[in-house]
Amino acid sequence: MKILIWVHKNEAISGEITNHSFTRPYSDRNDEWVQIQITQDEFARLEDAKFDNVRQKIADISDKMRDEDFLVSQYNRNRESKDQITDASQIK
């Protein structure tokens, strides 16, 4: 089985496809997009890579949320200055 997808011309030339679409992207009408034909295995690899990127972004956000400065800034975000904290250990 063959699958048709749209990729940016530069990605088609380099062979490193990071962004693909099933229809020509409307927002990038001025950019040069080309339609290519790939195998089912290549398509599965592209889809897996997309989800791996999403998983990595979620892991990065989770790591950031554990960061002490992030916790303090989130705690202080909607509090008056007299109620703000300076250290994560002050969170109840």
C-alpha positions as CSV (number, residue, x, y, z in Angstrom):
1,M,0.0,0.0,0.0
2,K,1.2,3.5,-0.8
3,I,0.3,6.6,1.1
4,L,0.3,10.2,-0.2
5,I,1.4,13.0,2.1
6,W,2.5,16.6,1.7
7,V,5.9,17.7,3.0
8,H,7.9,20.9,2.7
9,K,10.2,20.9,-0.4
10,N,13.3,21.3,1.8
11,E,12.4,18.2,3.9
12,A,11.7,16.2,0.7
13,I,15.2,17.1,-0.6
14,S,17.0,16.4,2.7
15,G,15.0,13.2,3.4
16,E,14.5,14.2,7.0
17,I,10.7,14.6,7.3
18,T,9.7,16.3,10.6
19,N,6.4,17.8,9.5
20,H,3.8,16.3,7.2
21,S,0.2,16.8,6.3
22,F,-2.5,14.8,4.6
23,T,-3.6,17.9,2.6
24,R,-1.6,20.8,1.4
25,P,-1.3,23.1,4.5
26,Y,-3.5,26.1,4.0
27,S,-1.5,28.4,6.3
28,D,1.7,28.0,4.2
29,R,0.3,28.5,0.7
30,N,3.3,30.7,-0.2
31,D,5.8,28.0,0.9
32,E,6.8,25.2,-1.5
33,W,5.1,22.0,-0.5
34,V,5.3,18.8,-2.5
35,Q,3.2,15.7,-2.4
36,I,5.1,12.5,-2.0
37,Q,4.3,8.8,-2.0
38,I,5.6,6.6,0.9
39,T,5.2,3.1,2.0
40,Q,3.0,2.0,4.9
41,D,6.2,1.2,7.0
42,E,7.6,4.7,6.3
43,F,4.3,6.3,7.3
44,A,4.2,4.2,10.6
45,R,7.8,5.4,11.3
46,L,6.8,9.1,10.8
47,E,3.7,8.7,13.1
48,D,5.8,7.0,15.8
49,A,8.4,9.8,15.6
50,K,5.6,12.4,16.0
51,F,4.4,10.7,19.2
52,D,7.9,10.3,20.5
53,N,8.4,14.0,20.1
54,V,5.1,14.6,22.1
55,R,6.2,12.2,24.8
56,Q,9.6,14.0,25.1
57,K,7.9,17.4,25.3
58,I,5.6,16.1,28.1
59,A,8.7,14.7,29.9
60,D,10.4,18.1,29.6
61,I,7.4,19.9,31.0
62,S,7.2,17.4,33.9
63,D,10.9,18.0,34.7
64,K,10.3,21.8,34.5
65,M,7.3,21.5,36.8
66,R,9.4,19.7,39.4
67,D,11.9,22.6,39.3
68,E,11.8,24.5,42.6
69,D,11.8,27.9,41.0
70,F,8.9,26.9,38.8
71,L,6.9,25.8,41.9
72,V,7.6,29.0,43.7
73,S,6.6,31.2,40.7
74,Q,3.4,29.2,40.2
75,Y,2.6,29.4,43.9
76,N,3.2,33.2,43.9
77,R,1.4,33.8,40.6
78,N,-2.0,34.9,42.0
79,R,-1.1,35.9,45.5
80,E,-0.6,39.3,47.0
81,S,3.0,40.3,47.7
82,K,2.5,39.8,51.4
83,D,1.4,36.2,50.9
84,Q,4.2,35.2,48.5
85,I,7.0,32.7,49.4
86,T,10.7,32.6,48.5
87,D,11.4,28.9,48.9
88,A,9.5,25.7,47.8
89,S,9.7,24.3,51.4
90,Q,7.3,27.0,52.5
91,I,4.5,25.5,50.4
92,K,2.0,23.8,52.7
